[in-house]
Amino acid sequence: MNDDPIFKPLQFRNLTVKNRIFRSSISGKFDNYDGSGPTQARINWEEKFARGSVGAIITSYVPVAARGRILTNYAMIDRDERIDDWARLIERIHKPEYEDCKFIIQLSNSGRQRDEEGIDNHLQRVARARKAFSSTSRREPIHGFPCQAMTLDDIREMVGFFGEGARRAKAAGADGVETHSANGYLFTQFLSSGINDRRDQYGGPLVNRGRFLMEVIRAIRGKVGNDFHFQVKISGVDRNNAVLPWEKPGNKIEDSIQVCKWAENPVEWAKAANEDVTQWQGVQGADAIHVSSGSMFPHPLNPPGEMPIEDLARTYESVTSTGELTFRNLVLFHFAAGRWIFKTFWDRIKKRNPGYRLDGVPEVSTAITPGDMDERLRAYQGVSLGDARRIKEAVKIPVLCTGGFQQASYIRKAITDGFCDGVAIARPLIANNNLVKQFAEGADLPPRPCTYCNRCLVHAIKDPLGCYEVSRYDGDYDKMMREIMSVYRPVH
């Protein structure tokens, strides 16, 4: 195992992670409605992965302001009273028995992509016309989530919120922070040429669209210093018109490469933006880049896999009060013809963008359930890996990649061939919390792998997060529910 690239420690500037497997940003509605927490259920959730030997845990999106919540019942980091709650969780993850598992807090703001706004934001929107913040006043096109373009004062305040969030994360004992600058949330709404329609210094050319992220990087470094681990998550390619072909396509890989180079070295952005370089010379950039895909979440390519519309028809009602087009969608989901229309638009780009094919990776035995697992891996594993390689070739800091990874030989090949330095895994780790231990014991693929059904995705907006693919439990629904509900029972 000492020679296995998966288990070779990954050295960042100021952080060492024991192996190359990161639990990517995912959680359920385990915390309190008001954003307090993490609760005991959330602690139990995170411990599942620390116990399974991941090198580091990247939290699900942690809002730096209540107005930027994506879903209710997710712990926030918007005030100092949250520090002790986060510290209790981090102390558990840092227990000696978890062999130096690291914990990275993902700082976020939903922008207009506010799936379930909560009663506080709903009343603000309805009674006081305080919509979700964004770079634009144009509503989100799939669900019709309304928004308002941020003023310059709004932007300055938000930059400060991210700096304060990072300070609180460090005070709580986190090993690092990550900006959620991917997947359609607020940073993407500024970065993407398919969304940002501003005509001021935060819109237009890429150097202007990158300004918000660069100012947040400076604010974070101003609060936590240069010796605290900080990484940036970014979508390699937006594919903003993946579902609706009349939308603008958004950023290409060349745009994201440039943003990553600026994130690594903000003074170069300052030069390109004709800013006062003396104000940026001491700003340390990001310590790593985390590559994902898509200008919205979910996106046909993220998370990789199917869209289980029959399941979504039940859970989608949770978001219908938030968007102006959600009732239309709910009706489509409930009828066969409507499901066909939605699926046709949703799936139209998948065949042109399969998982990245790596030579030398063995085929999967048909004895592994489901029998077409090899076909599923080819379709979904490594969907962002080609983008990660392009970015890695352009920067000098480590690059992580997310996108359906669950096969040890594939991950090894991706690392040794220079596509990325580590992988971030979410849903396959929900299916197999001990995936890393299985790799250490010599497995190439778990006996019961993630099927990429994405039922966990659509259930998460209403139900406890877990694997809802009953075939993985031999058709035993009771067994499936016991495993899902186990998050509410701590392991001693």
DRENLO-943114 format. One line per field, with one value per residue (C-alpha): x, y, z; residue in one letter. Coordinates in nm, 2 decimals. Layout:
N
xx: c(X,...)
yy: c(Y,...)
zz: c(Z,...)
aa: c(A,...)
END
This chain:
492
xx: c(0.00,0.30,0.35,-0.01,-0.07,-0.41,-0.25,0.05,0.00,-0.09,0.12,-0.03,0.16,0.04,-0.15,-0.08,-0.37,-0.30,-0.44,-0.58,-0.95,-1.15,-1.51,-1.67,-1.92,-2.24,-2.48,-2.85,-3.09,-2.95,-2.91,-3.16,-3.40,-3.24,-2.90,-2.76,-2.56,-2.40,-2.63,-2.56,-2.71,-2.47,-2.18,-2.28,-2.30,-1.95,-1.80,-1.92,-1.66,-1.38,-1.44,-1.42,-1.06,-1.11,-0.81,-1.02,-1.38,-1.51,-1.83,-2.15,-2.21,-2.19,-2.37,-2.19,-2.52,-2.88,-3.00,-2.77,-2.91,-2.95,-3.17,-3.30,-3.16,-2.80,-2.56,-2.44,-2.13,-2.28,-2.21,-1.96,-2.20,-2.16,-1.79,-1.84,-2.09,-1.85,-1.57,-1.76,-1.79,-1.43,-1.31,-1.49,-1.34,-0.99,-1.01,-0.70,-0.90,-0.97,-0.59,-0.56,-0.86,-0.87,-1.18,-1.23,-1.53,-1.69,-1.79,-2.10,-2.37,-2.66,-2.71,-3.03,-2.99,-3.19,-3.37,-3.56,-3.54,-3.71,-3.98,-3.74,-3.63,-3.97,-4.13,-3.84,-3.90,-4.28,-4.34,-4.02,-3.92,-3.58,-3.50,-3.20,-2.88,-2.71,-2.49,-2.81,-3.18,-3.27,-3.44,-3.29,-3.42,-3.51,-3.70,-3.76,-3.59,-3.62,-3.32,-3.19,-2.86,-2.63,-2.54,-2.17,-2.25,-2.41,-2.10,-1.86,-2.07,-2.07,-1.69,-1.67,-1.91,-1.68,-1.38,-1.56,-1.68,-1.32,-1.21,-1.48,-1.38,-1.02,-1.13,-1.34,-1.03,-1.10,-0.80,-0.89,-1.17,-1.30,-1.50,-1.79,-1.71,-1.87,-2.21,-2.42,-2.40,-2.32,-1.95,-2.06,-2.32,-2.04,-1.79,-2.01,-2.06,-2.39,-2.53,-2.35,-2.51,-2.37,-2.22,-2.00,-1.66,-1.81,-1.94,-1.84,-1.49,-1.35,-1.12,-1.42,-1.63,-1.35,-1.33,-1.57,-1.38,-1.05,-1.18,-1.31,-0.97,-0.81,-1.06,-1.01,-0.63,-0.67,-0.86,-0.68,-0.33,-0.12,-0.05,-0.41,-0.52,-0.75,-0.88,-1.12,-1.38,-1.46,-1.66,-1.42,-1.69,-2.03,-2.24,-2.50,-2.72,-2.71,-3.08,-3.22,-3.04,-3.14,-2.94,-2.59,-2.32,-2.12,-1.76,-1.53,-1.23,-1.00,-1.19,-1.17,-0.80,-0.74,-0.95,-0.75,-0.42,-0.55,-0.68,-0.33,-0.16,-0.41,-0.15,-0.16,-0.53,-0.46,-0.22,-0.48,-0.75,-0.53,-0.57,-0.32,-0.08,0.07,-0.26,-0.23,0.14,0.11,-0.21,-0.14,-0.36,-0.53,-0.35,-0.55,-0.81,-1.11,-1.26,-1.63,-1.87,-2.18,-2.33,-2.62,-2.69,-2.80,-2.67,-2.70,-2.33,-2.32,-2.38,-2.30,-2.58,-2.96,-3.23,-3.50,-3.80,-4.05,-3.89,-3.85,-4.22,-4.27,-3.99,-3.99,-4.30,-4.06,-3.92,-4.24,-4.30,-3.95,-3.95,-4.18,-4.15,-4.15,-4.53,-4.49,-4.20,-4.41,-4.69,-4.44,-4.29,-4.63,-4.73,-4.56,-4.56,-4.42,-4.15,-4.05,-4.03,-3.81,-3.59,-3.54,-3.41,-3.21,-3.03,-2.96,-2.59,-2.49,-2.39,-2.16,-1.99,-1.93,-1.69,-1.32,-1.18,-0.84,-0.64,-0.53,-0.83,-0.97,-1.33,-1.56,-1.69,-2.05,-2.08,-2.09,-2.45,-2.57,-2.44,-2.40,-2.17,-1.88,-2.11,-2.21,-1.86,-1.77,-2.07,-2.02,-1.68,-1.44,-1.68,-1.46,-1.13,-1.03,-1.10,-0.89,-0.60,-0.61,-0.62,-0.34,-0.12,-0.16,-0.11,0.15,-0.08,-0.25,-0.57,-0.86,-1.13,-1.48,-1.71,-1.83,-1.51,-1.54,-1.29,-0.94,-0.76,-0.92,-0.83,-0.47,-0.44,-0.58,-0.32,-0.02,-0.09,-0.11,-0.48,-0.52,-0.35,-0.65,-1.02,-1.33,-1.61,-1.96,-2.24,-2.03,-1.92,-2.28,-2.33,-2.00,-1.89,-1.59,-1.48,-1.13,-1.09,-1.21,-0.94,-0.68,-0.79,-0.73,-1.08,-1.09,-1.46,-1.70,-1.91,-2.22,-2.11,-2.30,-2.53,-2.54,-2.92,-2.91,-3.20,-3.00,-2.99,-3.37,-3.46,-3.22,-3.45,-3.72,-3.59,-3.29,-2.98,-2.88,-2.87,-3.22,-3.12,-3.31,-3.13,-2.82,-3.00,-3.13,-3.47,-3.50,-3.67,-3.65,-3.27,-3.24,-3.43,-3.23,-2.91,-3.05,-3.18,-2.85,-2.74,-2.96,-2.79,-2.43,-2.17,-1.98)
yy: c(0.00,0.23,0.24,0.29,0.65,0.66,0.63,0.86,1.17,1.49,1.79,2.13,2.45,2.43,2.11,1.74,1.50,1.13,1.00,1.12,1.06,1.36,1.33,1.59,1.85,1.67,1.66,1.63,1.85,1.73,2.07,2.31,2.52,2.85,2.75,2.66,2.34,2.11,1.88,1.54,1.39,1.60,1.49,1.13,1.19,1.33,1.06,0.79,0.91,0.98,0.62,0.50,0.65,0.94,1.17,1.48,1.59,1.89,2.00,2.06,2.43,2.64,2.98,3.29,3.48,3.37,3.54,3.30,2.97,2.70,2.48,2.50,2.28,2.33,2.47,2.82,3.02,3.36,3.47,3.41,3.20,2.93,2.88,2.65,2.43,2.38,2.32,2.03,1.86,1.92,1.79,1.46,1.44,1.50,1.21,0.99,0.68,0.86,0.88,1.25,1.30,1.67,1.89,2.17,2.40,2.51,2.87,2.94,3.17,3.05,3.36,3.31,2.93,2.92,2.58,2.61,2.96,2.91,3.12,3.40,3.46,3.39,3.67,3.90,3.83,3.86,4.14,4.35,4.26,4.14,3.87,3.65,3.83,3.76,3.93,3.97,4.05,3.78,3.48,3.14,2.98,2.62,2.67,3.05,3.14,3.52,3.74,4.10,4.23,4.32,4.69,4.78,4.81,4.47,4.32,4.49,4.36,4.01,4.01,4.09,3.80,3.55,3.69,3.66,3.31,3.20,3.36,3.16,2.84,2.88,2.97,2.65,2.44,2.36,2.26,2.48,2.65,2.62,2.88,2.72,2.90,2.63,2.47,2.78,2.94,3.31,3.30,3.12,3.38,3.64,3.43,3.30,3.48,3.29,3.45,3.78,4.06,4.35,4.66,4.78,4.67,4.33,4.24,4.23,4.08,3.79,4.01,4.20,3.89,3.75,4.05,3.93,3.60,3.78,4.03,3.74,3.57,3.89,3.92,3.56,3.59,3.91,3.72,3.39,3.47,3.29,2.98,2.85,2.62,2.77,2.62,2.73,2.51,2.59,2.45,2.37,2.43,2.59,2.43,2.68,2.58,2.21,2.19,2.49,2.53,2.90,3.00,3.13,2.86,3.04,2.99,2.76,2.57,2.85,3.10,2.87,2.81,3.19,3.22,2.95,3.11,3.44,3.25,3.10,3.44,3.73,4.00,3.88,3.95,4.30,4.37,4.26,4.46,4.77,4.77,4.92,4.63,4.74,4.66,4.30,4.21,4.05,3.85,3.48,3.30,2.96,2.65,2.42,2.41,2.17,2.11,2.03,2.10,2.30,2.64,2.51,2.23,1.97,1.98,1.70,1.62,1.69,1.48,1.22,0.97,0.96,1.19,0.98,1.19,0.95,1.01,1.38,1.41,1.35,1.55,1.85,2.00,2.12,2.39,2.49,2.80,2.93,2.95,3.11,2.80,2.53,2.45,2.40,2.15,1.97,1.92,1.78,1.54,1.39,1.28,1.04,1.29,1.56,1.33,1.24,1.61,1.70,1.39,1.47,1.81,1.70,1.41,1.57,1.64,1.33,1.11,1.39,1.42,1.08,1.00,1.04,0.72,0.62,0.34,0.05,0.04,-0.31,-0.39,-0.47,-0.82,-0.88,-1.06,-0.72,-0.59,-0.43,-0.63,-0.33,-0.16,-0.13,0.06,0.29,0.36,0.45,0.69,0.87,0.82,1.11,1.35,1.65,1.48,1.62,1.97,1.90,1.80,2.12,2.32,2.12,2.19,2.56,2.60,2.50,2.41,2.08,2.00,1.80,1.66,1.55,1.35,0.99,0.83,0.49,0.26,0.23,0.15,0.45,0.68,0.56,0.61,0.96,1.05,0.88,1.02,1.37,1.44,1.55,1.51,1.38,1.30,1.43,1.17,1.23,0.99,0.67,0.73,0.76,0.41,0.28,0.49,0.26,0.28,0.39,0.09,-0.14,0.01,-0.05,-0.42,-0.46,-0.41,-0.23,-0.17,-0.22,-0.54,-0.32,0.00,0.32,0.28,0.65,0.65,0.98,0.89,1.03,1.37,1.41,1.27,1.51,1.81,1.65,1.33,1.22,1.19,0.83,0.57,0.50,0.24,-0.06,-0.31,-0.24,-0.39,-0.70,-0.54,-0.52,-0.18,-0.22,-0.28,0.03,0.25,0.12,0.23,0.57,0.63,0.52,0.88,0.95,0.68,0.76,0.48,0.45)
zz: c(0.00,0.05,-0.32,-0.40,-0.54,-0.37,-0.03,-0.09,0.13,-0.06,0.04,0.00,0.10,0.46,0.49,0.45,0.37,0.44,0.12,-0.22,-0.14,-0.03,0.08,-0.15,-0.04,0.05,0.35,0.43,0.62,0.95,1.12,1.28,1.08,1.19,1.07,1.41,1.44,1.34,1.53,1.66,1.35,1.14,1.36,1.31,0.93,0.90,1.13,0.89,0.64,0.89,1.01,0.65,0.62,0.38,0.38,0.43,0.45,0.26,0.41,0.22,0.14,0.46,0.41,0.52,0.53,0.59,0.27,0.08,0.22,-0.05,0.17,0.52,0.80,0.69,0.95,0.87,0.97,0.96,1.32,1.60,1.81,1.54,1.62,1.92,1.74,1.45,1.70,1.86,1.52,1.42,1.75,1.68,1.33,1.48,1.72,1.71,1.60,1.27,1.20,1.11,0.90,0.79,0.78,0.53,0.55,0.22,0.24,0.02,-0.09,-0.31,-0.51,-0.71,-0.69,-0.36,-0.38,-0.06,0.08,0.42,0.58,0.67,0.32,0.18,0.39,0.30,-0.07,-0.06,0.19,0.13,-0.22,-0.10,-0.35,-0.36,-0.45,-0.78,-1.04,-1.25,-1.20,-1.45,-1.29,-1.30,-1.62,-1.51,-1.19,-1.22,-0.89,-0.87,-0.79,-0.78,-0.90,-0.61,-0.57,-0.51,-0.14,-0.14,-0.30,-0.06,0.23,0.09,0.04,0.41,0.50,0.33,0.51,0.84,0.76,0.70,1.03,1.21,1.04,1.15,1.50,1.52,1.44,1.07,0.87,0.58,0.38,0.03,-0.17,-0.35,-0.68,-0.90,-0.99,-1.04,-0.70,-0.64,-0.75,-1.07,-1.13,-1.14,-1.33,-1.60,-1.93,-1.96,-1.65,-1.57,-1.76,-1.56,-1.72,-1.43,-1.30,-1.21,-1.55,-1.92,-1.98,-1.78,-1.58,-1.45,-1.39,-1.18,-0.96,-0.70,-0.65,-0.63,-0.37,-0.16,-0.19,-0.06,0.22,0.33,0.34,0.53,0.80,0.82,0.69,0.44,0.65,0.66,0.38,0.13,-0.19,-0.47,-0.63,-0.99,-1.28,-1.57,-1.83,-1.76,-2.04,-1.93,-2.23,-2.15,-2.09,-2.26,-2.59,-2.63,-2.32,-2.36,-2.32,-2.06,-1.97,-2.16,-2.02,-2.14,-1.92,-1.62,-1.67,-1.66,-1.35,-1.18,-1.27,-1.12,-0.81,-0.77,-0.81,-0.75,-0.82,-1.19,-1.19,-1.04,-1.33,-1.59,-1.42,-1.40,-1.02,-0.78,-0.77,-0.44,-0.27,-0.40,-0.37,-0.03,-0.11,-0.11,-0.36,-0.34,-0.22,-0.45,-0.72,-0.70,-1.04,-1.10,-1.39,-1.48,-1.42,-1.21,-0.97,-1.04,-1.40,-1.66,-1.60,-1.23,-1.03,-1.30,-1.36,-1.42,-1.31,-1.13,-1.22,-1.07,-0.73,-0.80,-0.86,-0.49,-0.34,-0.57,-0.40,-0.13,-0.37,-0.55,-0.34,-0.42,-0.80,-1.06,-1.29,-1.03,-1.05,-1.43,-1.36,-1.09,-1.34,-1.59,-1.34,-1.26,-1.61,-1.85,-2.14,-1.92,-1.78,-2.14,-2.24,-1.93,-1.97,-2.34,-2.26,-1.96,-2.13,-2.46,-2.40,-2.21,-2.50,-2.63,-2.28,-2.13,-1.86,-1.95,-2.09,-1.95,-2.11,-1.90,-1.66,-1.63,-1.73,-1.44,-1.39,-1.49,-1.16,-0.99,-0.95,-1.16,-1.45,-1.67,-1.42,-1.67,-1.91,-1.63,-1.53,-1.89,-1.90,-1.57,-1.40,-1.45,-1.63,-1.53,-1.56,-1.89,-1.76,-1.45,-1.66,-1.86,-1.54,-1.38,-1.68,-1.63,-1.25,-1.00,-0.71,-0.65,-0.84,-0.71,-0.93,-0.86,-1.08,-1.02,-0.90,-0.73,-0.91,-0.76,-1.08,-1.26,-0.97,-0.97,-1.34,-1.31,-1.05,-1.20,-1.55,-1.42,-1.46,-1.10,-0.76,-0.57,-0.62,-0.43,-0.40,-0.28,-0.38,-0.42,-0.06,0.04,-0.11,0.05,0.35,0.38,0.01,0.10,0.33,0.05,-0.17,0.10,0.11,-0.26,-0.41,-0.74,-0.71,-0.42,-0.44,-0.43,-0.61,-0.65,-0.95,-1.04,-0.99,-0.81,-0.59,-0.30,-0.48,-0.53,-0.18,-0.01,-0.06,0.15,0.32,0.52,0.29,0.21,-0.06,-0.18,-0.45,-0.30,-0.54,-0.34,-0.04,-0.23,-0.25,0.13,0.19,0.57,0.55,0.33,0.57,0.87,0.69,0.59,0.95,1.11,1.09,1.39,1.59,1.69,1.68,2.01)
aa: c(M,N,D,D,P,I,F,K,P,L,Q,F,R,N,L,T,V,K,N,R,I,F,R,S,S,I,S,G,K,F,D,N,Y,D,G,S,G,P,T,Q,A,R,I,N,W,E,E,K,F,A,R,G,S,V,G,A,I,I,T,S,Y,V,P,V,A,A,R,G,R,I,L,T,N,Y,A,M,I,D,R,D,E,R,I,D,D,W,A,R,L,I,E,R,I,H,K,P,E,Y,E,D,C,K,F,I,I,Q,L,S,N,S,G,R,Q,R,D,E,E,G,I,D,N,H,L,Q,R,V,A,R,A,R,K,A,F,S,S,T,S,R,R,E,P,I,H,G,F,P,C,Q,A,M,T,L,D,D,I,R,E,M,V,G,F,F,G,E,G,A,R,R,A,K,A,A,G,A,D,G,V,E,T,H,S,A,N,G,Y,L,F,T,Q,F,L,S,S,G,I,N,D,R,R,D,Q,Y,G,G,P,L,V,N,R,G,R,F,L,M,E,V,I,R,A,I,R,G,K,V,G,N,D,F,H,F,Q,V,K,I,S,G,V,D,R,N,N,A,V,L,P,W,E,K,P,G,N,K,I,E,D,S,I,Q,V,C,K,W,A,E,N,P,V,E,W,A,K,A,A,N,E,D,V,T,Q,W,Q,G,V,Q,G,A,D,A,I,H,V,S,S,G,S,M,F,P,H,P,L,N,P,P,G,E,M,P,I,E,D,L,A,R,T,Y,E,S,V,T,S,T,G,E,L,T,F,R,N,L,V,L,F,H,F,A,A,G,R,W,I,F,K,T,F,W,D,R,I,K,K,R,N,P,G,Y,R,L,D,G,V,P,E,V,S,T,A,I,T,P,G,D,M,D,E,R,L,R,A,Y,Q,G,V,S,L,G,D,A,R,R,I,K,E,A,V,K,I,P,V,L,C,T,G,G,F,Q,Q,A,S,Y,I,R,K,A,I,T,D,G,F,C,D,G,V,A,I,A,R,P,L,I,A,N,N,N,L,V,K,Q,F,A,E,G,A,D,L,P,P,R,P,C,T,Y,C,N,R,C,L,V,H,A,I,K,D,P,L,G,C,Y,E,V,S,R,Y,D,G,D,Y,D,K,M,M,R,E,I,M,S,V,Y,R,P,V,H)
END
